Amino acid sequence: MISANIITFNEEANIADCIASVRQVCDDIVVVDSGSQDRTTAIAHELGAQVVQQAYLGDGIQKKYRASACKI
């Protein structure tokens, strides 16, 4: 099993394509969102991603925040 950990903030225009792209090689998709005010999280949920909220702390820290939520 391969997991994808995607960090987002107001990515409504891009999140569906991003998830579709990683879904080709990943079984598990986790979206770490920094308080989007658009439909980013709704779209991610609709496409089967696990969505968690975390205030933005920087790219590296943000990715590490929910790495434990990834299955592999």
URJOBEL-V963472 format. One record per backbone hydrogen bond with DSSP energy under -1.0 kcal/mol. CO is the residue of the C=O (numbers start at 1). NH is the residue of the N-H. Records with the same first field share a line. If there is no record, write none. Layout:
CO = NH, NH
//
This chain:
2 = 27, 28
4 = 30
6 = 32
8 = 34
11 = 14, 15
14 = 18
15 = 19
16 = 20
17 = 21
18 = 22
19 = 23
22 = 25, 26
28 = 4
29 = 50
30 = 6
31 = 52
32 = 8
33 = 54
39 = 43
40 = 44
41 = 45
42 = 46
43 = 47
44 = 49
45 = 48
50 = 31
52 = 33
58 = 62
59 = 63
60 = 64
61 = 65
66 = 69
//
